[in-house]
Amino acid sequence: MLVCDSQIHLWADSTAERPWPEGGQETFNNNPHRTEPMGAAEMIGLMDEAGIDRAVIVPPGWEGNMVDISLQACRDYPGRFCIMPWVPLNDPDEGMKRLEAWKGESDIKGLRFTFFNDEQRSWITDGTAEWYWDYAEKNDIATAMFILTEKERVTELATRHPGLRIVMDHLGVAGSLRGDAMKEAIDGVANLAQHPNVSLKVSGTPGLSDEGYPFADVKPYLKTCIEAYGAERCYWGTDITRLMHKMTYSQTVTHFTEELDFLSEADLELIMGTAFCDFLGWPA
């Protein structure tokens, strides 16, 4: 079975030679990821130990627009990594400049965007990002979105651009939700499955749990979403550097392969790697 982690981060310390952008340190300090940098060699060791064949690198926001570490990882470990970087949706000139520069980079398999605040979420539907939605739809670019509220904007986008291939990150819900609020949020995410161009990373889900391994309290949420989207549109992943205090990398795998008894072997083949690699055009 091909195992592909749909989201990891690699990064280095901010130095005089390679400084993070203004605000990068504050962003990092406010993130739940581990405090030490994560390099490609360490990540490969963890992947090998856990039986993970591949991983998709999402360059972290605190490093700004730098993709050098990610590209070097792909060159040092061919076939083990690919990349989903970002471009500024509110700056079409700079965004297109980056897209043109990356056209020859075969290890860049799509783009990923975060929508943390009201202004960023407004870009989805107010015309600000229309240049990118048009470009991505025309050029068949896999597009990941981390959006925790205002899912009606995703509905509008998916309807207006039926050829735009969208994947929502981390089950599409905030880790702070619990009880009825979480159930309502999960039902909203499941409702988006009616759009065939929307898919879902079932990633980082132990972060939604108040329990230890095997995180039985999140099992119903996973079942709801996977039944709504089907295994072919659900992609396992970890965001492992924010889960290391809670579990081992190997346990992130067995959480799905051994503990989710509603999944068939065929489901697991798709969810654990084959479906996302197909989505990205990253053949085994």
Phi and psi in degrees as a GROMACS rama.xvg file:
@    title "Ramachandran Plot"
@    xaxis  label "Phi"
@    yaxis  label "Psi"
@TYPE xy
-72.1299  127.937  LEU-2
-117.062  118.908  VAL-3
-129.162  120.477  CYS-4
-78.3712  119.293  ASP-5
-75.9519  -7.71477  SER-6
-160.907  118.874  GLN-7
-135.055  165.967  ILE-8
-121.846  139.64  HIS-9
-120.694  142.313  LEU-10
-161.37  165.138  TRP-11
-123.614  164.426  ALA-12
-62.5796  153.906  ASP-13
-75.5345  127.794  SER-14
-132.012  170.834  THR-15
-63.1028  -33.9563  ALA-16
-78.407  -28.0042  GLU-17
-141.653  74.4377  ARG-18
-79.8808  144.702  PRO-19
-69.7024  157.186  TRP-20
-70.8107  167.89  PRO-21
-56.1792  131.803  GLU-22
88.2043  -8.33643  GLY-23
-63.6718  -42.5097  GLY-24
-64.7741  -40.197  GLN-25
-63.6081  -42.4943  GLU-26
-59.3955  -44.403  THR-27
-63.9512  -43.4699  PHE-28
-62.3269  -28.1769  ASN-29
-92.7542  6.49016  ASN-30
-100.738  150.494  ASN-31
-84.3546  9.8596  PRO-32
-73.7787  161.926  HIS-33
-61.3738  156.64  ARG-34
-80.7798  -24.1512  THR-35
-83.7083  147.431  GLU-36
-60.3762  157.456  PRO-37
-120.054  117.038  MET-38
-102.363  169.25  GLY-39
-65.0435  -40.7137  ALA-40
-63.5005  -44.0929  ALA-41
-64.4472  -41.6773  GLU-42
-63.7014  -41.436  MET-43
-60.629  -41.2901  ILE-44
-60.9749  -42.4034  GLY-45
-66.6319  -41.1727  LEU-46
-63.2014  -44.7815  MET-47
-62.0273  -42.1034  ASP-48
-63.4111  -36.0678  GLU-49
-89.7836  -5.36273  ALA-50
75.9973  33.952  GLY-51
-102.275  122.72  ILE-52
-79.559  -38.237  ASP-53
-144.428  162.999  ARG-54
-152.102  148.179  ALA-55
-100.864  118.628  VAL-56
-84.9419  125.662  ILE-57
-107.775  105.899  VAL-58
-56.1623  127.462  PRO-59
-71.9509  149.836  PRO-60
-61.061  -31.104  GLY-61
-68.6826  -15.8548  TRP-62
-93.117  6.43935  GLU-63
68.9042  -133.761  GLY-64
-98.9162  17.325  ASN-65
-77.3274  131.804  MET-66
-125.235  10.6942  VAL-67
-62.6937  -42.4061  ASP-68
-64.7369  -40.7081  ILE-69
-65.2282  -46.0627  SER-70
-63.6798  -39.3613  LEU-71
-66.0565  -37.3088  GLN-72
-60.5402  -41.6444  ALA-73
-64.7924  -35.5689  CYS-74
-75.1959  -36.3353  ARG-75
-74.1337  -28.6431  ASP-76
-132.311  73.3082  TYR-77
-57.2448  133.807  PRO-78
83.5965  -7.78046  GLY-79
-95.1159  -27.4902  ARG-80
-129.136  150.539  PHE-81
-137.125  178.863  CYS-82
-133.38  142.289  ILE-83
-125.75  89.4119  MET-84
-84.1684  -167.692  PRO-85
-133.159  162.551  TRP-86
-130.578  157.345  VAL-87
-73.5673  111.611  PRO-88
-65.2375  -26.1199  LEU-89
-92.9397  12.1657  ASN-90
-139.328  82.167  ASP-91
-57.5666  -36.7736  PRO-92
-64.1917  -48.9996  ASP-93
-67.1323  -38.8484  GLU-94
-60.4706  -46.925  GLY-95
-66.8187  -34.1403  MET-96
-59.4048  -44.3765  LYS-97
-68.3145  -43.0477  ARG-98
-59.9831  -41.1154  LEU-99
-65.9478  -39.5038  GLU-100
-66.3616  -29.6749  ALA-101
-90.4951  -0.838853  TRP-102
-58.1479  -30.7681  LYS-103
-90.1745  1.32165  GLY-104
-91.6126  99.2736  GLU-105
-68.6668  -18.1595  SER-106
-83.4242  -8.73552  ASP-107
-89.3593  112.768  ILE-108
-107.046  0.825159  LYS-109
168.203  -173.944  GLY-110
-128.383  157.278  LEU-111
-137.632  136.435  ARG-112
-128.939  147.863  PHE-113
-112.249  143.409  THR-114
-129.73  78.6181  PHE-115
-85.6857  -25.4788  PHE-116
-129.131  174.403  ASN-117
-59.7942  -42.3853  ASP-118
-62.3838  -47.5613  GLU-119
-63.1165  -41.1334  GLN-120
-65.9192  -31.7901  ARG-121
-65.1884  -29.3224  SER-122
-60.0804  -26.8692  TRP-123
-60.3416  -38.0031  ILE-124
-124.827  -3.80988  THR-125
-92.8175  5.85798  ASP-126
101.163  -17.5415  GLY-127
-57.722  -44.779  THR-128
-96.7262  7.59286  ALA-129
-59.997  -33.7013  GLU-130
-57.7962  -39.9879  TRP-131
-75.8581  -43.2318  TYR-132
-57.2571  -42.7931  TRP-133
-61.4789  -46.3738  ASP-134
-64.4025  -45.2064  TYR-135
-66.2429  -39.2553  ALA-136
-65.8673  -43.9485  GLU-137
-66.1044  -36.2679  LYS-138
-102.861  9.02028  ASN-139
55.3521  51.5086  ASP-140
-93.6019  122.558  ILE-141
-63.5547  129.944  ALA-142
-128.399  117.492  THR-143
-96.7193  142.032  ALA-144
-131.547  127.033  MET-145
-103.663  98.9425  PHE-146
-137.018  125.025  ILE-147
-103.805  -18.7611  LEU-148
-136.465  174.486  THR-149
56.6187  48.2883  GLU-150
-64.7262  -15.8702  LYS-151
-61.7547  -24.5382  GLU-152
-69.4713  -35.4379  ARG-153
-67.2713  -40.2541  VAL-154
-58.3087  -47.3049  THR-155
-63.381  -42.6666  GLU-156
-64.4701  -46.9281  LEU-157
-64.1777  -32.6649  ALA-158
-74.4273  -41.8499  THR-159
-73.4895  -28.4329  ARG-160
-126.347  75.4156  HIS-161
-66.1047  -17.2023  PRO-162
-92.7802  -1.27902  GLY-163
-82.4633  119.89  LEU-164
-88.7622  112.135  ARG-165
-111.78  137.318  ILE-166
-127.526  129.684  VAL-167
-92.1269  137.059  MET-168
-81.3832  151.298  ASP-169
50.7098  46.3158  HIS-170
64.1037  3.09139  LEU-171
68.0417  22.3145  GLY-172
-132.602  155.136  VAL-173
-77.8181  136.977  ALA-174
-66.6056  -15.0314  GLY-175
-83.503  -12.778  SER-176
-73.2735  147.228  LEU-177
-146.61  162.884  ARG-178
61.0804  -136.056  GLY-179
-62.0751  -34.8433  ASP-180
-64.1525  -39.9596  ALA-181
-67.9733  -44.1449  MET-182
-59.4557  -42.2201  LYS-183
-63.2533  -42.0681  GLU-184
-65.1643  -42.6661  ALA-185
-63.3332  -41.772  ILE-186
-61.4409  -36.8541  ASP-187
-65.945  -40.0028  GLY-188
-65.1047  -44.1247  VAL-189
-61.1972  -35.2678  ALA-190
-63.4534  -29.9399  ASN-191
-68.0519  -13.6552  LEU-192
-64.1496  -15.1117  ALA-193
-64.0803  -18.4755  GLN-194
-92.1652  113.973  HIS-195
-65.5307  -16.126  PRO-196
-92.1485  6.11417  ASN-197
-109.48  131.983  VAL-198
-131.053  -178.853  SER-199
-142.985  129.383  LEU-200
-81.1186  118.834  LYS-201
-91.2945  65.0227  VAL-202
-117.26  151.799  SER-203
63.7803  18.8837  GLY-204
-66.8806  -27.1271  THR-205
-59.4831  -22.5841  PRO-206
-67.8579  -12.8732  GLY-207
-91.004  -3.50084  LEU-208
-97.641  145.283  SER-209
-98.1779  4.8952  ASP-210
-115.578  171.538  GLU-211
-85.9795  178.348  GLY-212
-53.0558  133.547  TYR-213
-98.6105  25.9071  PRO-214
58.1599  53.211  PHE-215
-61.5269  -25.9075  ALA-216
-71.6855  -16.7559  ASP-217
-96.4748  -8.66487  VAL-218
-56.3539  -43.7094  LYS-219
-62.5299  -35.008  PRO-220
-66.8508  -42.6311  TYR-221
-63.0154  -42.1377  LEU-222
-62.4071  -43.9138  LYS-223
-59.2252  -47.1073  THR-224
-71.0221  -42.8968  CYS-225
-67.4696  -37.071  ILE-226
-67.3888  -32.1173  GLU-227
-72.3332  -45.5618  ALA-228
-88.5775  -25.3145  TYR-229
82.6294  150.597  GLY-230
-59.7872  -28.2718  ALA-231
-71.3704  -13.1102  GLU-232
-119.68  22.0202  ARG-233
-124.146  132.436  CYS-234
-127.216  115.859  TYR-235
-63.6283  146.887  TRP-236
-170.373  175.69  GLY-237
-128.983  -44.7269  THR-238
57.3537  48.835  ASP-239
-56.3835  -31.5881  ILE-240
-70.5287  -8.23988  THR-241
-105.688  6.09552  ARG-242
-116.573  -2.75331  LEU-243
-63.8258  -22.5096  MET-244
-76.583  -11.4135  HIS-245
-112.789  -24.6827  LYS-246
-165.711  166.854  MET-247
-88.3066  163.967  THR-248
-63.3721  -38.4411  TYR-249
-60.1928  -37.5819  SER-250
-68.3964  -27.2197  GLN-251
-64.2063  -30.4752  THR-252
-75.7345  -53.0073  VAL-253
-68.1615  -21.8856  THR-254
-53.3328  -39.0299  HIS-255
-88.8626  -48.8103  PHE-256
-72.6228  -23.2425  THR-257
-118.2  -21.7286  GLU-258
-108.515  -18.5182  GLU-259
-96.717  85.999  LEU-260
-72.0777  -6.82408  ASP-261
-84.5981  -4.05237  PHE-262
-95.3387  132.796  LEU-263
-83.4239  169.969  SER-264
-59.9768  -39.6305  GLU-265
-64.7822  -39.5293  ALA-266
-59.6304  -47.1267  ASP-267
-63.4629  -38.7798  LEU-268
-56.1074  -43.009  GLU-269
-72.4393  -53.602  LEU-270
-64.8609  -38.9379  ILE-271
-76.2114  -10.2657  MET-272
175.557  -40.9255  GLY-273
-60.956  -42.8742  THR-274
-64.9636  -43.9049  ALA-275
-71.6589  -37.7925  PHE-276
-63.0135  -37.687  CYS-277
-64.508  -42.5055  ASP-278
-59.1988  -38.2772  PHE-279
-85.9001  -10.7123  LEU-280
68.8241  43.9498  GLY-281
-120.361  80.3253  TRP-282
-66.1279  149.446  PRO-283
